[in-house]
């Protein structure tokens, strides 16, 4: 009888140990990696150890941008080591384009035009909001940037202290969320879409 009781106690101890191990494992999976910056962007968690493509793929508000990048054949560009700073339009921003224009740009025969539009939203280097503000002050209120498309963007500060980016057609976008760390650069969310002057839609 004593021997049977000992066996039952031993089995219970093993069961408790296995259960505890599972709970501990679950806790470990919920812990964020140390030293990695995470940022919530439109409900999606972007992580500083992931590249631009990996993070944009996680955002339900940037599906149009991701589709445009892929259709333009620029996935490898935004997966590269960079560094690259991307001004990322939301789906709502793309919706502001004239009706049917984005669908047209996504067609294979418009790949060059689409590539020009997508790369107009990226500049070389890792540029933070602090860097942009510094350049604005250093250049008497207007900081000019040359994008990967070769087109220019002008950065200014409006009356509400927002950073406003103006494209070559005069279109303006506000940075609605800034300094989202990427493993290969920086991402800033914007509320509009830049249009290259030479290929204006």
Secondary structure by P-SEA (a helix, b strand, c coil): caaaaaaaaaaaaaaaaaaaaaaaaaaaaacccccbbbbbcccbbbbccccaaaaaaaccccaaaaaaaaaacccccccccccbbbbcccaaaaaacccaaaaaaacccaaaaaaaaaacccccccccaaaaaaaaaaaccbbbbbccccbbbbbbccccccccccccccccccccccccccccbbbbbbcbbbbbccccc
